[in-house]
Amino acid sequence: MSQNFDVVVIGAGPGGYVAAIRCAQLGLKTAIVEREFLGGVCLNVGCIPSKAMISATHFLHRAEHDAAAMGIEFSKISVNMKKLQEWKTSVCDRMSAGVGQLLKGNQVQVLRGEATFLQPQLLQVESKEGSQQLSAKNFILATGSRPIQIPGFEFDEKTVLSSTGALALDKIPKSLAVIGGGYIGLEIGSFMAKLGTEVTVIEATDSILNGVVDPECAQVVARKLQKNKIKVITKALAKSYKKSGSGVDISVDVQGQIQQIAAEKILVTVGRRPNSDQCGLAKIGLAIDAKGFVQTNAQRRTSIPHIFAIGDLVGQPMLAHKASHEGVLVAEVIAGHNRAYDVKTVPAVVFTDPEIASAGMLESEARSKGLDIMVSKFPFAANGRAVSLMETDGFVKMIAEKKSHVLLGVHIVGPEASNLISEAALAIEMGARLEDLALTIHPHPTLGETMMEAAEATLGHAIHVIQKPLKV
Ligand SMILES: Cc1cc2nc3c(=O)[nH]c(=O)nc-3n(C[C@H](O)[C@H](O)[C@H](O)COP(=O)(O)OP(=O)(O)OC[C@H]3O[C@@H](n4cnc5c(N)ncnc54)[C@H](O)[C@@H]3O)c2cc1C
């Protein structure tokens, strides 16, 4: 006998749990199946624990490097790594428990176990307690992704770590080699360096964050990595490693020359792959593309019409807020609303020091599309709040269409870029012009004023930088 639902959601990450809550709000009888933790990668081994570690080590770094200049002196600062881990875990547990309460409060049935399709309408859920079958009118696949392994560097979570292992370290390693200079590797490498670990980043291409962020923003972060004593080796391929004493020696091909890099631990962050090879998806014949993403249409309907898929499982950008947006969208489609995935931008943040945040087009993208654009930057060094925070590295860069002044892209590197970017996302979604930002009164003294001044700078008349008059 199987239990019957209107909707069964598989996976309780930021895609799945949001979809389940929205389905229940819309009056659909909903169940969610999760094999590990409520909140998925994001709340347990991804966004939240990494940001908790970043916040803690930001405090530490500021206390060590900036406080004395403000007249605040400490006799001794030390890190209790075990306590730091306990605090980080308490943050994750609190968030995960909150998801449980929200699901319960919305009458979503939570089923623990591994879900596998037996037939397109029938799901088997296996757990230690036994197995049960569920049938539903609609299914939402939100099974996420996992870290990619590279040959010769298989994760053992002792010497060769994935992001999950690195976020759980309860001793500070003396040294860490990070393979992959993307956002996850740089975020973890940066907070480990602030804890005192000697960090070396091995990156295959010629720059960090290659192709994903504005290159000028990446340069600001690259300089700060250097200042924070993080070594970055570009055009370098990690080939193999062997144990040496209590650590490892890694053979790295740097433009044809083999170099040895010694480290206590290795962190491999070369990307994530969708979990489309699990859950019996091949057995029911679901269409999957060459990169392993489940194929969907703009309503996130798969090749089997009553099965929807969202989040990391369906493609880039593999970000939590994109997954949640799709979760709401799919629930509303199932409830009969006229919805489709139709966004102008998915803002993205890299929580390095300083942070990088972007919304809309890159300058190179706008130029390659042949658009006639105007581009300008406003520096944080000219903003009073940034100066009083002693966080003046970086700028807000704006790209607008020359004739209409419609905002096309915003790229921020600097303090609180993560919080500033939402204004840009809203402006781009609403088709705002530079004047809309420039003529909106922004409170003083705030970092937000840099958004107004960057718009003014693009129009040629920012107050707090000296500009040549521009004919606009
Ligand atoms: C270290 C790190 C830092 C990150 N930082 C950020 C950030 O700052 N901002 C951001 O937007 N994104 C960040 N991400 C990415 C973000 O975590 C993912 O984009 C997001 O979690 C994807 O959500 P999802 O719902 O698609 O899947 P997931 O969060 O991966 O959840 C999928 C869930 O499905 C469950 N599941 C899978 N298969 C089955 C099955 N067969 N049966 C039952 N359950 C199953 C899994 O156990 C999991 O709980 C980070 C990721 C990592 C690793």
The ligand as a Tripos MOL2 file, in Angstrom:
@<TRIPOS>MOLECULE
LIG
   53    58     1     0     0
SMALL
NO_CHARGES

@<TRIPOS>ATOM
      1 C1         30.8610   25.3420    0.8240 C.3       1 LIG1
      2 C2         29.6900   25.8620    0.0360 C.ar      1 LIG1
      3 C3         29.3250   27.1930    0.1580 C.ar      1 LIG1
      4 C4         28.2440   27.6830   -0.5450 C.ar      1 LIG1
      5 N1         27.9250   28.9990   -0.4080 N.ar      1 LIG1
      6 C5         26.8580   29.5020   -1.0610 C.ar      1 LIG1
      7 C6         26.4660   30.8540   -0.8880 C.ar      1 LIG1
      8 O1         27.1030   31.6060   -0.1430 O.2       1 LIG1
      9 N2         25.3700   31.2880   -1.5510 N.ar      1 LIG1
     10 C7         24.6480   30.4740   -2.3840 C.ar      1 LIG1
     11 O2         23.6500   30.9240   -2.9600 O.2       1 LIG1
     12 N3         25.0080   29.1960   -2.5790 N.ar      1 LIG1
     13 C8         26.0800   28.6860   -1.9320 C.ar      1 LIG1
     14 N4         26.4100   27.3720   -2.0940 N.ar      1 LIG1
     15 C9         25.6150   26.5620   -3.0450 C.3       1 LIG1
     16 C10        24.2910   26.1190   -2.3900 C.3       1 LIG1
     17 O3         24.5790   25.3980   -1.2180 O.3       1 LIG1
     18 C11        23.4950   25.2830   -3.3740 C.3       1 LIG1
     19 O4         23.3070   26.0200   -4.5630 O.3       1 LIG1
     20 C12        22.1360   24.9330   -2.7990 C.3       1 LIG1
     21 O5         22.2640   24.2080   -1.5960 O.3       1 LIG1
     22 C13        21.3320   24.1100   -3.8090 C.3       1 LIG1
     23 O6         20.0860   23.8300   -3.2650 O.3       1 LIG1
     24 P1         19.2460   22.5650   -3.7470 P.3       1 LIG1
     25 O7         17.9460   22.6620   -3.0050 O.co2     1 LIG1
     26 O8         19.2390   22.4770   -5.2080 O.co2     1 LIG1
     27 O9         20.0740   21.3010   -3.2480 O.3       1 LIG1
     28 P2         20.8350   20.8720   -1.9290 P.3       1 LIG1
     29 O10        21.0180   21.9750   -0.9750 O.co2     1 LIG1
     30 O11        22.0450   20.1430   -2.4230 O.co2     1 LIG1
     31 O12        19.8330   19.8580   -1.2490 O.3       1 LIG1
     32 C14        19.5190   18.6370   -1.8300 C.3       1 LIG1
     33 C15        18.9780   17.7310   -0.7340 C.3       1 LIG1
     34 O13        18.4540   16.5580   -1.3490 O.3       1 LIG1
     35 C16        18.7550   15.4460   -0.5480 C.3       1 LIG1
     36 N5         18.6850   14.2630   -1.4130 N.ar      1 LIG1
     37 C17        19.4140   14.0340   -2.5270 C.ar      1 LIG1
     38 N6         19.0490   12.8680   -3.0920 N.ar      1 LIG1
     39 C18        18.0720   12.3540   -2.3090 C.ar      1 LIG1
     40 C19        17.3080   11.1600   -2.3690 C.ar      1 LIG1
     41 N7         17.4620   10.2800   -3.3570 N.pl3     1 LIG1
     42 N8         16.4030   10.9400   -1.3920 N.ar      1 LIG1
     43 C20        16.2390   11.8330   -0.3760 C.ar      1 LIG1
     44 N9         16.9280   12.9710   -0.2770 N.ar      1 LIG1
     45 C21        17.8350   13.2360   -1.2340 C.ar      1 LIG1
     46 C22        20.1550   15.7580   -0.0330 C.3       1 LIG1
     47 O14        20.4370   15.0240    1.1380 O.3       1 LIG1
     48 C23        20.0570   17.2520    0.2240 C.3       1 LIG1
     49 O15        19.6530   17.5330    1.5520 O.3       1 LIG1
     50 C24        27.4860   26.8320   -1.3880 C.ar      1 LIG1
     51 C25        27.8330   25.4830   -1.5140 C.ar      1 LIG1
     52 C26        28.9180   25.0040   -0.8030 C.ar      1 LIG1
     53 C27        29.2750   23.5570   -0.9340 C.3       1 LIG1
@<TRIPOS>BOND
     1     1     2 1
     2     2     3 ar
     3     2    52 ar
     4     3     4 ar
     5     4     5 ar
     6     4    50 ar
     7     5     6 ar
     8     6     7 ar
     9     6    13 1
    10     7     8 2
    11     7     9 ar
    12     9    10 ar
    13    10    11 2
    14    10    12 ar
    15    12    13 ar
    16    13    14 ar
    17    14    15 1
    18    14    50 ar
    19    15    16 1
    20    16    17 1
    21    16    18 1
    22    18    19 1
    23    18    20 1
    24    20    21 1
    25    20    22 1
    26    22    23 1
    27    23    24 1
    28    24    25 2
    29    24    26 1
    30    24    27 1
    31    27    28 1
    32    28    29 2
    33    28    30 1
    34    28    31 1
    35    31    32 1
    36    32    33 1
    37    33    34 1
    38    33    48 1
    39    34    35 1
    40    35    36 1
    41    35    46 1
    42    36    37 ar
    43    36    45 ar
    44    37    38 ar
    45    38    39 ar
    46    39    40 ar
    47    39    45 ar
    48    40    41 1
    49    40    42 ar
    50    42    43 ar
    51    43    44 ar
    52    44    45 ar
    53    46    47 1
    54    46    48 1
    55    48    49 1
    56    50    51 ar
    57    51    52 ar
    58    52    53 1
@<TRIPOS>SUBSTRUCTURE
     1 LIG1         1 GROUP 0 **** ****
